[in-house]
Amino acid sequence: MTASSQSVEPFDLVIFGGTGDLAVRKLLPALFHRFLDGQIPASSRIVGIAREALDDNGYRAQLREALVGVCAAAQLDVFLQQVFYLPLDARKDEGWDDFAAFIGNQPDHIRVFYLSTSPELFVDICNRLGQYKLNEGASRVVLEKPIGRDLASANQINDAVGKVFSESQTFRIDHYLGKETVQNLLVLRFGNALFEPLWNSAHIDHVQITVAETLGVGHRGTYYDRAGALRDMVQNHMLQLLCMVAMEPPSSLAPDAVRDEKLKVLHSLKPIDDSNAAQLTVRGQYRAGVAEGASVPGYPEELGNNKSNTETFVALKAEIANWRWAGVPFYLRTGKRLPSRVSEIAVTFKPVPHSIFSADAGTLAQNRLVLRLQPDEGVKLWLTIKHPGPGGLRLRHVPLDMSFAEAFGVQQPDAYERLLLDVVRGNPTLFMRRDEVEAAWRWAGPILAAWTASGEAPRPYTAGSWGPSAAVALIERDGHTWNEDSE
Ligand code: BG6
């Protein structure tokens, strides 16, 4: 165990959707890393559940393929001894008695039920868990996004899950909240005297949040085509980032203190609906192009459905109607098949009120604070300085640049590592409360409705480009440009 990791109580963690992409690519590797760090008690069990007729050894063999290379095989073997598999169908009776017997009747033991399945199964699974009294005592349920596809379906799921698990037992995961830089945003804002006095519309010009991916939808087409970028990324991850930037200082890091402040931001978002969606939003869909040096097909071909109207790119201008932020635009953009994988928040400060420098000194650029979430987590603060040496007073815009990996010499843990252990510890600070999910849908719903009503197809963009040119126009109309650092 590293000096900074704290052990947790023994637990059982059951992953419904145990053979799925998220489980194999993210959850099991995250648990393996925590195991390597000595944080997983030896009596804890990790149980994969899916419909496939596998046994423990078959499941372990699948995981071995995914985990090999993370570390020495001997440690992997020890870890896999703590991993089990049970075949189960949420909609059929068979197998549930065995499952309940396997978990056992020990309500004080921590039992985490992670629903990494399609949301249509959430209710069936929770009802079964309730029927077998597996919801009692120290049980927790984790709901993966998307929670519904609009406000009504989210409410339906939350109501039904709420009949089995109380709100304090329900952990709605948004893995962006587990990312190191997002945590660091809290510390930067509230652990330094420097930023908070400037953190308002008097001093901040605008904020940009970019989450760009190089990958296409790949084999997730069936899910993605029903979702699209607004539901997949904006309604959850990007709004959560916006909340962390914009919220008022909470009185402490107590779960509800933080979540109350985020909720107020969501409630203060100005509505975007069919009266203004055409001016404030841009949706795009990628076409064939070149990504990471290779030719790639367009979204319609990848999907085998040339008629899809689903957006793989969104750019929009959001505004927060409150005293702190009135008049400060928040530009959000996200997309698949963009030129590089980068997620960042860029906060641009207002220009100085008067320049004392002559025109031949160069232009005074605005200060910008850039928080990089990935790939190389860190913070950059762009300042104006004098170019060193003789030759007159020449202004230079330079970054104070800190990469966390370089500065601390540690590999950043994956977001799921922190979040999974937070569930085991029963700490919901970094999870979405029901009212947050609802408020986010209340804002996103009218945008989706406006797009449907307009009947317009998403604008095509070439894979490997920064989205449709309308996204550039969206920000340039206000006299700004997208942060070039990320491009
Ligand atoms: C998921 C989305 O929630 O986040 C995916 O469903 C997306 O479409 C992913 O690729 C991005 O996560 P990360 O951590 O790789 O930026």
Boltz pocket constraint, residues with backbone or C-beta under 6 A from the ligand:
constraints:
  - pocket:
      binder: B
      contacts: [[A, 175], [A, 213], [A, 232], [A, 233], [A, 343]]
      max_distance: 6.0
